[in-house]
Amino acid sequence: MTGFEEFYQSAYARLVGQLFSVNGSLEQAEDVVQEAFIRALDRWPPDPGL
């Protein structure tokens, strides 16, 4: 598992839960978090093992 995958797995549910508690929409919370991870992946340092 890559560093990004570990980061994603450890943070996704917590972030969705926090956003859901703010806006009350699970669908919107998931969309926002997914978009944030897509943008983060574009900027994530490459895996030195590859």
N, CA, C and O atoms as a Tinker XYZ file with bonds, in Angstrom:
   200  protein
     1  N      0.853000   -1.181000    0.000000    73     2
     2  CA     0.000000    0.000000    0.000000    64     1     3
     3  C      0.896000    1.240000    0.000000    63     2     4     5
     4  O      1.888000    1.306000    0.725000    81     3
     5  N      0.527000    2.213000   -0.823000    73     3     6
     6  CA     1.325000    3.436000   -0.906000    64     5     7
     7  C      0.981000    4.381000    0.237000    63     6     8     9
     8  O     -0.012000    4.200000    0.942000    81     7
     9  N      1.816000    5.381000    0.399000    73     7    10
    10  CA     1.564000    6.382000    1.429000    64     9    11
    11  C      0.242000    7.094000    1.225000    63    10    12    13
    12  O     -0.466000    7.392000    2.187000    81    11
    13  N     -0.096000    7.369000   -0.044000    73    11    14
    14  CA    -1.363000    8.044000   -0.306000    64    13    15
    15  C     -2.540000    7.147000    0.040000    63    14    16    17
    16  O     -3.525000    7.613000    0.611000    81    15
    17  N     -2.451000    5.864000   -0.299000    73    15    18
    18  CA    -3.534000    4.933000    0.028000    64    17    19
    19  C     -3.740000    4.844000    1.540000    63    18    20    21
    20  O     -4.873000    4.792000    2.019000    81    19
    21  N     -2.648000    4.827000    2.274000    73    19    22
    22  CA    -2.749000    4.791000    3.737000    64    21    23
    23  C     -3.396000    6.065000    4.258000    63    22    24    25
    24  O     -4.251000    6.020000    5.143000    81    23
    25  N     -2.983000    7.203000    3.706000    73    23    26
    26  CA    -3.564000    8.485000    4.086000    64    25    27
    27  C     -5.064000    8.500000    3.791000    63    26    28    29
    28  O     -5.864000    8.903000    4.636000    81    27
    29  N     -5.437000    8.061000    2.598000    73    27    30
    30  CA    -6.839000    8.016000    2.187000    64    29    31
    31  C     -7.653000    7.144000    3.141000    63    30    32    33
    32  O     -8.698000    7.558000    3.643000    81    31
    33  N     -7.156000    5.934000    3.380000    73    31    34
    34  CA    -7.878000    4.985000    4.238000    64    33    35
    35  C     -8.039000    5.506000    5.663000    63    34    36    37
    36  O     -9.062000    5.266000    6.305000    81    35
    37  N     -7.035000    6.212000    6.152000    73    35    38
    38  CA    -7.098000    6.690000    7.534000    64    37    39
    39  C     -7.924000    7.966000    7.693000    63    38    40    41
    40  O     -8.388000    8.262000    8.794000    81    39
    41  N     -8.115000    8.723000    6.613000    73    39    42
    42  CA    -8.759000   10.027000    6.747000    64    41    43
    43  C    -10.147000   10.128000    6.125000    63    42    44    45
    44  O    -10.933000   10.983000    6.535000    81    43
    45  N    -10.471000    9.287000    5.154000    73    43    46
    46  CA   -11.706000    9.449000    4.389000    64    45    47
    47  C    -12.954000    9.488000    5.280000    63    46    48    49
    48  O    -13.715000   10.454000    5.232000    81    47
    49  N    -13.160000    8.482000    6.064000    73    47    50
    50  CA   -14.382000    8.391000    6.872000    64    49    51
    51  C    -14.491000    9.553000    7.855000    63    50    52    53
    52  O    -15.572000   10.109000    8.052000    81    51
    53  N    -13.377000    9.913000    8.462000    73    51    54
    54  CA   -13.394000   11.020000    9.426000    64    53    55
    55  C    -13.775000   12.330000    8.739000    63    54    56    57
    56  O    -14.576000   13.101000    9.268000    81    55
    57  N    -13.203000   12.580000    7.566000    73    55    58
    58  CA   -13.504000   13.815000    6.840000    64    57    59
    59  C    -14.960000   13.850000    6.376000    63    58    60    61
    60  O    -15.628000   14.877000    6.496000    81    59
    61  N    -15.447000   12.733000    5.849000    73    59    62
    62  CA   -16.845000   12.682000    5.426000    64    61    63
    63  C    -17.757000   12.927000    6.632000    63    62    64    65
    64  O    -18.734000   13.670000    6.531000    81    63
    65  N    -17.446000   12.319000    7.747000    73    63    66
    66  CA   -18.253000   12.515000    8.953000    64    65    67
    67  C    -18.271000   13.956000    9.417000    63    66    68    69
    68  O    -19.317000   14.472000    9.811000    81    67
    69  N    -17.127000   14.605000    9.372000    73    67    70
    70  CA   -17.065000   16.003000    9.787000    64    69    71
    71  C    -17.872000   16.895000    8.858000    63    70    72    73
    72  O    -18.621000   17.757000    9.317000    81    71
    73  N    -17.722000   16.692000    7.554000    73    71    74
    74  CA   -18.480000   17.510000    6.607000    64    73    75
    75  C    -19.973000   17.215000    6.666000    63    74    76    77
    76  O    -20.791000   18.124000    6.526000    81    75
    77  N    -20.331000   15.960000    6.872000    73    75    78
    78  CA   -21.740000   15.610000    7.019000    64    77    79
    79  C    -22.357000   16.313000    8.225000    63    78    80    81
    80  O    -23.498000   16.770000    8.164000    81    79
    81  N    -21.606000   16.397000    9.315000    73    79    82
    82  CA   -22.135000   17.058000   10.512000    64    81    83
    83  C    -22.313000   18.556000   10.300000    63    82    84    85
    84  O    -23.124000   19.188000   10.977000    81    83
    85  N    -21.563000   19.122000    9.369000    73    83    86
    86  CA   -21.674000   20.560000    9.081000    64    85    87
    87  C    -22.834000   20.847000    8.127000    63    86    88    89
    88  O    -23.608000   21.777000    8.351000    81    87
    89  N    -22.955000   20.037000    7.046000    73    87    90
    90  CA   -23.953000   20.389000    6.036000    64    89    91
    91  C    -25.173000   19.461000    5.987000    63    90    92    93
    92  O    -26.156000   19.793000    5.326000    81    91
    93  N    -25.137000   18.330000    6.656000    73    91    94
    94  CA   -26.288000   17.447000    6.730000    64    93    95
    95  C    -26.543000   16.601000    5.497000    63    94    96    97
    96  O    -27.542000   15.884000    5.441000    81    95
    97  N    -25.665000   16.667000    4.509000    73    95    98
    98  CA   -25.845000   15.875000    3.292000    64    97    99
    99  C    -24.670000   14.920000    3.133000    63    98   100   101
   100  O    -23.538000   15.347000    2.911000    81    99
   101  N    -24.946000   13.628000    3.248000    73    99   102
   102  CA   -23.895000   12.634000    3.090000    64   101   103
   103  C    -23.348000   12.660000    1.667000    63   102   104   105
   104  O    -22.137000   12.566000    1.463000    81   103
   105  N    -24.230000   12.786000    0.687000    73   103   106
   106  CA   -23.791000   12.813000   -0.711000    64   105   107
   107  C    -22.846000   13.986000   -0.985000    63   106   108   109
   108  O    -21.813000   13.808000   -1.630000    81   107
   109  N    -23.183000   15.155000   -0.511000    73   107   110
   110  CA   -22.310000   16.314000   -0.702000    64   109   111
   111  C    -20.993000   16.146000    0.040000    63   110   112   113
   112  O    -19.936000   16.500000   -0.483000    81   111
   113  N    -21.047000   15.615000    1.238000    73   111   114
   114  CA   -19.829000   15.402000    2.019000    64   113   115
   115  C    -18.896000   14.442000    1.288000    63   114   116   117
   116  O    -17.693000   14.690000    1.201000    81   115
   117  N    -19.442000   13.354000    0.767000    73   115   118
   118  CA   -18.621000   12.399000    0.030000    64   117   119
   119  C    -18.037000   13.023000   -1.236000    63   118   120   121
   120  O    -16.873000   12.792000   -1.564000    81   119
   121  N    -18.841000   13.812000   -1.943000    73   119   122
   122  CA   -18.357000   14.466000   -3.165000    64   121   123
   123  C    -17.213000   15.424000   -2.877000    63   122   124   125
   124  O    -16.213000   15.433000   -3.594000    81   123
   125  N    -17.353000   16.223000   -1.841000    73   123   126
   126  CA   -16.323000   17.200000   -1.494000    64   125   127
   127  C    -15.026000   16.500000   -1.083000    63   126   128   129
   128  O    -13.942000   16.899000   -1.507000    81   127
   129  N    -15.137000   15.474000   -0.271000    73   127   130
   130  CA   -13.947000   14.752000    0.178000    64   129   131
   131  C    -13.276000   14.049000   -0.998000    63   130   132   133
   132  O    -12.050000   14.060000   -1.114000    81   131
   133  N    -14.070000   13.444000   -1.862000    73   131   134
   134  CA   -13.498000   12.770000   -3.027000    64   133   135
   135  C    -12.753000   13.765000   -3.910000    63   134   136   137
   136  O    -11.648000   13.476000   -4.370000    81   135
   137  N    -13.338000   14.924000   -4.149000    73   135   138
   138  CA   -12.675000   15.958000   -4.959000    64   137   139
   139  C    -11.378000   16.418000   -4.294000    63   138   140   141
   140  O    -10.376000   16.641000   -4.973000    81   139
   141  N    -11.397000   16.559000   -2.984000    73   139   142
   142  CA   -10.178000   16.973000   -2.271000    64   141   143
   143  C     -9.078000   15.924000   -2.421000    63   142   144   145
   144  O     -7.914000   16.274000   -2.615000    81   143
   145  N     -9.435000   14.645000   -2.334000    73   143   146
   146  CA    -8.435000   13.594000   -2.498000    64   145   147
   147  C     -7.907000   13.523000   -3.927000    63   146   148   149
   148  O     -6.725000   13.250000   -4.134000    81   147
   149  N     -8.762000   13.762000   -4.908000    73   147   150
   150  CA    -8.301000   13.786000   -6.296000    64   149   151
   151  C     -7.268000   14.896000   -6.480000    63   150   152   153
   152  O     -6.230000   14.689000   -7.110000    81   151
   153  N     -7.556000   16.060000   -5.932000    73   151   154
   154  CA    -6.610000   17.176000   -6.038000    64   153   155
   155  C     -5.326000   16.893000   -5.262000    63   154   156   157
   156  O     -4.234000   17.238000   -5.714000    81   155
   157  N     -5.458000   16.272000   -4.103000    73   155   158
   158  CA    -4.275000   15.950000   -3.299000    64   157   159
   159  C     -3.388000   14.931000   -4.006000    63   158   160   161
   160  O     -2.162000   15.033000   -3.962000    81   159
   161  N     -4.008000   13.951000   -4.658000    73   159   162
   162  CA    -3.238000   12.930000   -5.362000    64   161   163
   163  C     -2.403000   13.549000   -6.479000    63   162   164   165
   164  O     -1.276000   13.121000   -6.725000    81   163
   165  N     -2.954000   14.549000   -7.152000    73   163   166
   166  CA    -2.205000   15.238000   -8.215000    64   165   167
   167  C     -0.930000   15.901000   -7.675000    63   166   168   169
   168  O      0.043000   16.079000   -8.408000    81   167
   169  N     -0.947000   16.255000   -6.417000    73   167   170
   170  CA     0.188000   16.967000   -5.811000    64   169   171
   171  C      1.047000   16.070000   -4.919000    63   170   172   173
   172  O      2.076000   16.502000   -4.398000    81   171
   173  N      0.616000   14.817000   -4.748000    73   171   174
   174  CA     1.307000   13.893000   -3.836000    64   173   175
   175  C      2.670000   13.552000   -4.412000    63   174   176   177
   176  O      2.787000   13.308000   -5.613000    81   175
   177  N      3.689000   13.530000   -3.588000    73   175   178
   178  CA     5.020000   13.142000   -4.096000    64   177   179
   179  C      5.008000   11.712000   -4.642000    63   178   180   181
   180  O      4.342000   10.836000   -4.089000    81   179
   181  N      5.742000   11.484000   -5.722000    73   179   182
   182  CA     5.786000   10.126000   -6.278000    64   181   183
   183  C      6.407000    9.131000   -5.298000    63   182   184   185
   184  O      7.244000    9.494000   -4.472000    81   183
   185  N      5.986000    7.886000   -5.404000    73   183   186
   186  CA     6.527000    6.822000   -4.562000    64   185   187
   187  C      7.959000    6.520000   -4.994000    63   186   188   189
   188  O      8.189000    6.143000   -6.143000    81   187
   189  N      8.925000    6.681000   -4.090000    73   187   190
   190  CA    10.328000    6.450000   -4.477000    64   189   191
   191  C     10.625000    5.000000   -4.840000    63   190   192   193
   192  O     11.643000    4.721000   -5.474000    81   191
   193  N      9.756000    4.074000   -4.448000    73   191   194
   194  CA     9.981000    2.665000   -4.748000    64   193   195
   195  C      9.584000    2.271000   -6.154000    63   194   196   197
   196  O      9.848000    1.142000   -6.567000    81   195
   197  N      8.963000    3.156000   -6.896000    73   195   198
   198  CA     8.508000    2.810000   -8.248000    64   197   199
   199  C      9.523000    3.174000   -9.288000    63   198   200
   200  O      9.297000    2.950000  -10.477000    81   199
